[in-house]
Amino acid sequence: MTNILLIYTGGTIGMVKEYGTGILKAFNFKKLLKHIPELQQLDCHIASVSFEHPIDSSNMNPSHWVEIAILIEQHYESHDGFVVLHGSDTMSYTASALSFMLENLAKPVIFTGSQLPIGDLRTDAKENLITSIQIAALQAKGKPVVREVGLYFEYKLYRGNRTTKINAEHFQAFASLNYPRLIESGVYLTVFNEYLLPVNPRKKFKVHKKMDRNVAILKLFPGLDARVVESILSIPQLKGLILETYGAGNAPNEPWLVEKIKKAMASGIHIVNVTQCSGGSVQMGQYETSEHLKKLQVINGKDITTEAAVTKLMYLLGSDISEKLFKTVFETPLRGEME
C-alpha cells in the first residue's frame, strides 16, 4: 500500500460551507474520510499536513515555496507521492517553482485545487482531489508512474511548469498549450508515457531553497514610454527581467529601446525574451523586429511560459550560475519546461 501525503497550503479546495450561515470555513483534513468516503476505495494510505496559517494563493511568495519544498523533503523517504492543495490563481507559478527546486525528483508531486469549495453541490473539488491522489499513488513495476511535478485539473494532468491559468469561471481553468497532457481521466486513467519526464535513478534527490526575488516582468504594448522602461531597468539590485514580446519574440527596434536593453545587459541584468502569446515560441531573427534582440544576445525563452520563466530565473539567480554560462543554462531544458 502506497503512502500519500496531502499538503494543504490554502485555497478554495480546502473550504467547506456552513449550510446554516453560508460562511466558508477551513476544512479539517483529519476528518477527510468522513467528508469524502470514496477515498476508502483507493489502495493507499493518506496522511495530511497543513500550513500553520493557510493562505489565499494571491499571497503566495517564494518563502511559501520553500515551506512546501521542506515539507516534501522531510517526508520524501516515508511517502511514495505528494498532493499539494493550492489556490488556483498562482498554482502555475508554484508548480513551476517546485519543479526547479526539487532536483532529481523521482516521485509524483501533484498540484490541484478547485473552483468551488469541497462542500458545494456542484463542486469540482472532490474529483480533482480523488484523481490527484489516485495519480500520486499510481505505480508500475513497483515504481511511481509519474516522477515529476504535475498539475491536475478537470480530468487532465499537465506538466506543472507548462501550465497557465486561462479561466476564472470554468472548471477547466488551466491549459498547457505548448505541451500535451500527461494523463487523462475518463472511465479509466489513460497515461501518455511518451510525454512523461524521464528520470535518472542514479542521481540523488536534492532540494534547492534559495530563490532570488530580484526579477521583474515588462510586457510590451504599443505606446510603451521610454520613462517606464527606464524606471524598471533602474530598480535597485534588479538582476533579471522577463521581456514579454509580441508574437514570435518581436519588439520595437526603436534606437532608445535597443540602447536601454544594451545598457541593462552590460550592467549585468539578464533579459529573457518570452512571447506574450498563450501558445507558440520565440524565434528571434525570424522577423526584422527581433533581429536586434538576437544581436544583443538576449536570452531566448523559446516556448516557456511566463510563470516558468520567472521561477526559472529566480532559481538560476539563486544558484549562483556564472555570468558566462547563464544564457546557455537558461536556454537548456532543465525540467521539461521548454523544448
GUGU-345891 format. One record per residue (C-alpha): residue number from 1; chain; z, y, x. Coordinates in steps of 0.5 Angstrom, whole numbers, plus 500, padded with zeros to 3 digits. Example, Ala and Ser with C-alpha at 12.3 -4.5 7.8 and 13.67 -1.06 7.14 Angstrom:
BEGIN
<1,A,<516,491,525>>
<2,A,<514,498,527>>
***
This chain:
BEGIN
<1,A,<500,500,500>>
<2,A,<498,507,503>>
<3,A,<503,513,503>>
<4,A,<500,519,501>>
<5,A,<504,526,502>>
<6,A,<503,532,497>>
<7,A,<504,538,500>>
<8,A,<504,544,494>>
<9,A,<503,551,497>>
<10,A,<503,554,490>>
<11,A,<497,556,485>>
<12,A,<496,554,478>>
<13,A,<496,547,479>>
<14,A,<503,547,480>>
<15,A,<505,550,474>>
<16,A,<507,548,467>>
<17,A,<507,552,461>>
<18,A,<514,552,456>>
<19,A,<511,551,449>>
<20,A,<516,555,446>>
<21,A,<515,561,450>>
<22,A,<508,560,453>>
<23,A,<511,562,460>>
<24,A,<508,559,466>>
<25,A,<514,555,471>>
<26,A,<513,552,477>>
<27,A,<512,544,477>>
<28,A,<518,540,479>>
<29,A,<514,534,484>>
<30,A,<520,530,484>>
<31,A,<518,528,476>>
<32,A,<511,527,478>>
<33,A,<510,520,475>>
<34,A,<514,523,468>>
<35,A,<508,528,467>>
<36,A,<502,524,470>>
<37,A,<504,517,468>>
<38,A,<497,515,470>>
<39,A,<499,516,478>>
<40,A,<502,509,477>>
<41,A,<496,505,476>>
<42,A,<494,508,484>>
<43,A,<495,503,489>>
<44,A,<499,508,493>>
<45,A,<506,511,495>>
<46,A,<506,518,493>>
<47,A,<511,523,496>>
<48,A,<511,530,496>>
<49,A,<514,537,499>>
<50,A,<513,544,497>>
<51,A,<513,550,501>>
<52,A,<520,553,500>>
<53,A,<517,559,496>>
<54,A,<510,557,493>>
<55,A,<505,563,494>>
<56,A,<499,565,490>>
<57,A,<493,564,494>>
<58,A,<492,571,495>>
<59,A,<498,572,499>>
<60,A,<496,566,504>>
<61,A,<495,568,511>>
<62,A,<495,565,518>>
<63,A,<502,564,518>>
<64,A,<502,559,512>>
<65,A,<496,555,515>>
<66,A,<501,554,521>>
<67,A,<506,552,516>>
<68,A,<501,547,513>>
<69,A,<499,544,519>>
<70,A,<506,543,522>>
<71,A,<508,539,515>>
<72,A,<502,535,517>>
<73,A,<504,534,524>>
<74,A,<511,532,522>>
<75,A,<508,526,517>>
<76,A,<502,524,521>>
<77,A,<505,518,523>>
<78,A,<508,516,517>>
<79,A,<503,517,512>>
<80,A,<496,515,511>>
<81,A,<493,521,508>>
<82,A,<495,528,505>>
<83,A,<493,532,499>>
<84,A,<494,540,499>>
<85,A,<495,543,493>>
<86,A,<493,550,493>>
<87,A,<491,556,489>>
<88,A,<483,556,489>>
<89,A,<482,564,491>>
<90,A,<483,563,498>>
<91,A,<482,555,498>>
<92,A,<476,555,502>>
<93,A,<479,559,508>>
<94,A,<485,555,508>>
<95,A,<481,549,508>>
<96,A,<476,552,514>>
<97,A,<482,554,518>>
<98,A,<486,547,518>>
<99,A,<479,543,520>>
<100,A,<479,547,526>>
<101,A,<487,547,527>>
<102,A,<487,539,526>>
<103,A,<483,537,532>>
<104,A,<481,529,532>>
<105,A,<483,528,525>>
<106,A,<483,521,523>>
<107,A,<486,521,516>>
<108,A,<484,525,510>>
<109,A,<487,532,508>>
<110,A,<484,533,501>>
<111,A,<485,540,498>>
<112,A,<485,541,491>>
<113,A,<487,546,485>>
<114,A,<485,547,478>>
<115,A,<483,553,474>>
<116,A,<488,551,468>>
<117,A,<496,549,469>>
<118,A,<497,542,469>>
<119,A,<500,542,462>>
<120,A,<495,546,458>>
<121,A,<491,542,453>>
<122,A,<484,542,457>>
<123,A,<487,542,464>>
<124,A,<482,540,470>>
<125,A,<489,539,474>>
<126,A,<490,532,472>>
<127,A,<483,530,474>>
<128,A,<483,534,480>>
<129,A,<490,531,483>>
<130,A,<489,524,481>>
<131,A,<482,523,484>>
<132,A,<484,527,490>>
<133,A,<490,522,491>>
<134,A,<485,516,490>>
<135,A,<480,519,495>>
<136,A,<486,520,500>>
<137,A,<488,513,499>>
<138,A,<481,510,500>>
<139,A,<480,505,505>>
<140,A,<475,501,508>>
<141,A,<477,495,513>>
<142,A,<484,498,514>>
<143,A,<482,505,516>>
<144,A,<481,511,512>>
<145,A,<474,512,509>>
<146,A,<475,520,509>>
<147,A,<477,522,516>>
<148,A,<476,530,516>>
<149,A,<479,536,511>>
<150,A,<475,536,505>>
<151,A,<476,540,498>>
<152,A,<476,536,492>>
<153,A,<474,540,485>>
<154,A,<470,538,479>>
<155,A,<468,531,481>>
<156,A,<466,532,488>>
<157,A,<469,532,494>>
<158,A,<466,537,499>>
<159,A,<467,538,507>>
<160,A,<472,544,507>>
<161,A,<469,548,512>>
<162,A,<463,548,508>>
<163,A,<465,551,501>>
<164,A,<465,557,498>>
<165,A,<469,559,491>>
<166,A,<463,561,486>>
<167,A,<466,562,480>>
<168,A,<473,564,477>>
<169,A,<472,562,470>>
<170,A,<468,555,470>>
<171,A,<472,548,472>>
<172,A,<466,548,477>>
<173,A,<469,553,482>>
<174,A,<466,551,488>>
<175,A,<460,550,492>>
<176,A,<457,547,498>>
<177,A,<450,550,499>>
<178,A,<448,548,506>>
<179,A,<451,541,506>>
<180,A,<451,535,501>>
<181,A,<457,533,497>>
<182,A,<461,527,501>>
<183,A,<464,523,495>>
<184,A,<462,524,487>>
<185,A,<467,522,482>>
<186,A,<464,518,476>>
<187,A,<465,512,473>>
<188,A,<466,510,480>>
<189,A,<467,513,486>>
<190,A,<461,514,490>>
<191,A,<462,515,497>>
<192,A,<456,518,501>>
<193,A,<458,515,508>>
<194,A,<452,518,512>>
<195,A,<455,525,511>>
<196,A,<462,524,513>>
<197,A,<464,526,519>>
<198,A,<464,521,525>>
<199,A,<471,520,529>>
<200,A,<472,518,536>>
<201,A,<478,514,535>>
<202,A,<480,514,543>>
<203,A,<481,522,542>>
<204,A,<488,524,541>>
<205,A,<490,528,534>>
<206,A,<492,535,536>>
<207,A,<495,541,532>>
<208,A,<493,548,534>>
<209,A,<498,553,532>>
<210,A,<495,560,535>>
<211,A,<490,563,530>>
<212,A,<488,570,533>>
<213,A,<488,575,527>>
<214,A,<484,581,531>>
<215,A,<478,580,527>>
<216,A,<474,584,521>>
<217,A,<468,583,517>>
<218,A,<463,588,516>>
<219,A,<458,587,510>>
<220,A,<451,591,511>>
<221,A,<449,595,505>>
<222,A,<443,600,504>>
<223,A,<446,607,506>>
<224,A,<452,604,511>>
<225,A,<454,610,514>>
<226,A,<455,610,522>>
<227,A,<462,613,521>>
<228,A,<464,607,517>>
<229,A,<461,602,523>>
<230,A,<465,606,528>>
<231,A,<471,606,524>>
<232,A,<471,599,524>>
<233,A,<469,598,531>>
<234,A,<474,602,534>>
<235,A,<480,598,530>>
<236,A,<485,598,536>>
<237,A,<485,591,539>>
<238,A,<479,588,535>>
<239,A,<477,582,538>>
<240,A,<472,579,533>>
<241,A,<467,582,528>>
<242,A,<463,578,523>>
<243,A,<457,582,521>>
<244,A,<454,580,514>>
<245,A,<447,581,515>>
<246,A,<441,580,510>>
<247,A,<437,574,509>>
<248,A,<436,570,515>>
<249,A,<440,575,519>>
<250,A,<437,581,518>>
<251,A,<440,588,520>>
<252,A,<437,595,520>>
<253,A,<434,597,527>>
<254,A,<436,604,527>>
<255,A,<438,606,534>>
<256,A,<445,608,532>>
<257,A,<447,601,530>>
<258,A,<444,598,536>>
<259,A,<448,603,540>>
<260,A,<454,601,537>>
<261,A,<453,594,537>>
<262,A,<451,594,544>>
<263,A,<457,598,546>>
<264,A,<462,594,542>>
<265,A,<460,588,545>>
<266,A,<460,591,552>>
<267,A,<468,592,551>>
<268,A,<469,585,549>>
<269,A,<468,585,542>>
<270,A,<465,578,540>>
<271,A,<460,579,534>>
<272,A,<458,574,530>>
<273,A,<451,574,525>>
<274,A,<452,571,518>>
<275,A,<448,571,512>>
<276,A,<451,574,506>>
<277,A,<447,570,502>>
<278,A,<451,564,499>>
<279,A,<446,559,502>>
<280,A,<441,559,508>>
<281,A,<441,560,515>>
<282,A,<441,566,520>>
<283,A,<434,565,524>>
<284,A,<435,571,529>>
<285,A,<428,573,531>>
<286,A,<424,571,525>>
<287,A,<423,578,523>>
<288,A,<423,584,527>>
<289,A,<429,587,524>>
<290,A,<433,581,527>>
<291,A,<430,581,534>>
<292,A,<434,587,536>>
<293,A,<440,583,535>>
<294,A,<438,577,538>>
<295,A,<436,581,545>>
<296,A,<443,584,544>>
<297,A,<446,576,545>>
<298,A,<450,577,538>>
<299,A,<453,570,536>>
<300,A,<448,566,532>>
<301,A,<452,564,526>>
<302,A,<447,559,523>>
<303,A,<448,556,516>>
<304,A,<456,557,517>>
<305,A,<460,560,511>>
<306,A,<464,567,512>>
<307,A,<470,563,511>>
<308,A,<469,558,516>>
<309,A,<466,564,521>>
<310,A,<472,568,520>>
<311,A,<477,562,521>>
<312,A,<473,559,527>>
<313,A,<473,566,530>>
<314,A,<481,566,529>>
<315,A,<481,559,532>>
<316,A,<477,560,538>>
<317,A,<480,567,540>>
<318,A,<487,564,539>>
<319,A,<484,558,544>>
<320,A,<483,563,550>>
<321,A,<476,561,551>>
<322,A,<473,565,557>>
<323,A,<468,570,555>>
<324,A,<462,567,559>>
<325,A,<463,561,554>>
<326,A,<465,564,548>>
<327,A,<458,565,545>>
<328,A,<456,558,547>>
<329,A,<462,554,544>>
<330,A,<462,558,537>>
<331,A,<454,556,536>>
<332,A,<456,549,537>>
<333,A,<459,545,531>>
<334,A,<466,543,532>>
<335,A,<468,540,526>>
<336,A,<461,539,522>>
<337,A,<462,547,520>>
<338,A,<454,548,522>>
<339,A,<448,545,524>>
***
